[in-house]
Amino acid sequence: MTRINLNDGQGWFNRDSAIKFSEGTWWDGHNNVSTATGDKFCHESLYRTASGRWVLQAWSQWGGHDSYTLINDDTAVRWLLLAGEGEAAEKYGPAIVTALEV
């Protein structure tokens, strides 16, 4: 079991039993740029825990520590859509996706 502690003492989650979504990227002619951050050095991944919580992982290629933060359903669905994970967004937040389309 890979136990990951969340920032701000919010608890922990088991990364092995979570579903991981990787950020989308686009090529700017020189580098892959994160669709989540708009930056070539700062990156994010999103996890859906076994208990249904959303955890956002953020890190920088410049070093430092990864951060793991709980986020709400609305923020997670928007992140999934930016990452090109439309099917997952529909699965986990259909009402949110419908509201965004209006």
Secondary structure as UniProt FT lines:
FT   STRAND          3..5
FT   HELIX           7..9
FT   STRAND          12..14
FT   HELIX           15..17
FT   STRAND          19..22
FT   STRAND          25..27
FT   STRAND          32..34
FT   TURN            35..37
FT   STRAND          42..48
FT   TURN            50..51
FT   STRAND          54..60
FT   TURN            61..62
FT   STRAND          67..71
FT   HELIX           73..82
FT   TURN            83..84
FT   HELIX           86..92
FT   HELIX           94..101
//
